[in-house]
Amino acid sequence: MVRQLILILRAVAPLIVAWCAVEYEPQLTRLAGERQAILPLTAFVVLAAVVLPMLRQSLVIVLCYGVAFLALRDITRVGMDPLPAALNYDFIDQARPTVLVLTAGLAATAAVGETFRPGAIWARRCYFGAAALYFTGIGAVHYGKYGSVQAVLLLLTGLTALLGCIFAPMFTLLDEPQGTTVDPDNLPDTVVQDRVDAAHRRTLISNEWHEPDDTPPVDMTTQGRPDA
């Protein structure tokens, strides 16, 4: 029973956190400006997520849901946010809602994928693709309006996410256990996915909640395999 509750919490909590972050964005921004401890705390959480695999997975899911909610919110604001003169073409203006819906769909799909199949290559392609669409689009609009450094950073973030989408299998192999030597250029996506799934199964089994009398389950897919 406890195990099922933990699984449900892992699936629902990132969705709630992302919704709260988008819904209360002005209040959180004002709080961050008033409380100097917020920025170091945020940096600490991000660094911890880099070190701890379970926290990193939760952070990725929160970010995916966050991008989805931001894109959905921006759909309702398209008419109130005119394009800059350099981008003020009818076909671009008409395509904005479609691109935002596509972005939200990719981000939500990535969040669900990372929840139930952590490390799946298709899920990572989805969230890198969503980030590329969202940040490149909003960066181009802001650069056309203000020409600010923040707009340039948004554009660079979008282009970096595009590279992540293209080279997703290479980034996925970073989750392989240390000491494993692989050449991602010589491995098809299916082999990469099998190796990542096995690594995530081992991680989930080792972190799973067990009752005092329970015997931890054994991942039979890695038994007898020299590369496991």
N, C-alpha and C positions, 0 to 999 in steps of 0.2 A: 504493500500500500504506500509506504513511504517512497519507494522507488518511483511509482507512477506519479505521485505528487511532485517529485523533483523534476521528472521529465516534462510534466505540464508547465511547471514554473519556468523551466528553461525555454519552453516554446513561447509562452505568453509574456514573460517579463520584458524581453527586448522590444516587443511591439508596444507595450505600455510606455516604456521609457522613451522610445522614439517619438511617440505621439505627444507626450508631455513636453519634450524638448522643443518640438515644432509649435505646439499650441501656446506655450508660455515663453516663446523666444524673446519678446521684448522685456519681460520681467527678468528673465535669466541674464540677458545682456546688461540690464541696469544693475543687477546684483553683482555681476562680475566686475563692473566698473567701480562699485562701491566697496567691495570686499577684496582686498589685495591677496588674500589667501586662496582665492578661487583658482587663479591661474597656475600656481605651483601644484595645487591638488589635482587639477586636470592633467598637468604634465606627468604627475606621479601615476595616475590611472593609466595613461597611454603607455608609459614605460613598463608598468606592470603587465599590461596586456601583451607587450612584445615578449616578455619572459614566460608568462603562464599561458599555455595553449588553450585551456578552457575559457579564460578571461578574454583571450584574443578572439576566439570564436564568437563569444557573446558581443564583443565590441563591433565586430564585422557585421553581425546581424542587426544590431542597433543602427549602425550607419546605413545599411541597406534600407531598412524601414524608414529611416530619417529622410533619405533621398526620395523615396516613394511619396512620403507625406509632403515634402517640399514641392515636388513636381505637381501633385494634385492641388496643392494650395495655389501654386502659380497659375494653374489653368483658369482659376476664377479671377485672376488679376491681369490677364492678358490685355483686356480692353483699357485698363487703367495705367498700363505701362507701355507707352508708345515706343516704337523702335527709333534708334538714332538715324540721322539723315543718311548715313552711309549704308545702312541696312534697310531703309524704308522702301521695301518692294512688296507688292501685293502677295506674291507667291510665298515670301518668307513669313509675312504676317498671318497668312492663312494656314501655313504649315506649323506654326508654333503650338497650337493645342494638340495636334497629332503627335508631334515630337515629345511633348510633355507627357501625354498618355503612354507613349512607348517607353519613355524613361521610367515612369512609375511602374509599368508592368515588368520591365526588366529588373528593377530594384526589388520589387516585391517577390518575384520569382527567385532571385538570388537569395533573399532572406529565408524563404521557405526551404530552398535547397540546402543552404548552410545549416539550417536547423535539423533537417532529417538526413542529409547526406553531406556531412562536413567535409570540405576539401574537394568536392566534386568539380571537375574541370568546367562543366557547363555552367555551374552556379557562379564560379569565379569569372567566367567570360561575361555572364549576365551583369554582375555588379560592376565590373570594370567598364563594360559597355554603357551602363546607366550613368556611371560617374563621368565618362567621356562626353556623353551627350549633354548632361546637365551643366557641368562646369565649363565646357567649351562654349555652350550657348549663352549662359549667363555672363561669362567672361567677355565674349564678343560684344554683347549688348552694353555692358558697363564700360568697356573700353571705348566704344563709339560715343557714349555719352560723356564720360568723365576723363578718359585717358589716364586712369589712376594706376598706381603700382598694384593695388589689390586686384584690379581687373587683369593685369598681366599674370599675377599669381594664379588666378582662376583659370586662365587660358593654359598655363603651364601644367596645372593640375589635370585639366581635361586631356591634354596631349599625353601626359604620363599615364593616365588611366587607359588611353587608347593603346599604348604600348603594352600595358598589362593585359588587355583583352587579347591582343595578338599573341603574346608570349605567355599565356596562362599556364601551359604545361610546365614551363621552366620554373615559374614561381611556385607551382604546386609541389615540385620536387624538393623545395626548401623544407617541407614538412617531413622528409625522409629522415630516419634515424641517423645520428652522426656516425661517420665511418663508412657509410654506404657510398660507393663510387658509381656514378651513373653518368651517361652522356645523353641529355635530353634530346639531342638532334637525331639519335639513333633509336629512340623509343617511340612507338606509336602511342596515340592518346589512350587507347584501351589498356596498354601495359602500364602506363603512368597512372591511370585511374585505379587499376588493381592494386598497385603498390601503395597508393595514398589511402585507399579504402582499408587495406590491411593495417597500415600505421594508425589510422584513426580508430579502428576497432580495438587495437591494443590499448590506445590511450583511454577510450571510453570504458573499457573493462577495468583498467587499473583505477579509474576515478569513480566507478559506480558505487552506489550505496549498497551495502550488504548487511542483512540482519546478523546478529552475533553467531547464529548457528549455520548461516549460509556458507557454502563453499563458492568462492569466486568462479564464474564461468570461464571456460577455456576457449580461446579462439582457435577452432579446429582448422581454419583456412590457412593458418601459418605453420601447422605442425608438419614436420618432415620436409619443409622447403628450405633449401640452403640460403635463399636470399631474403627470408623473412626476418 
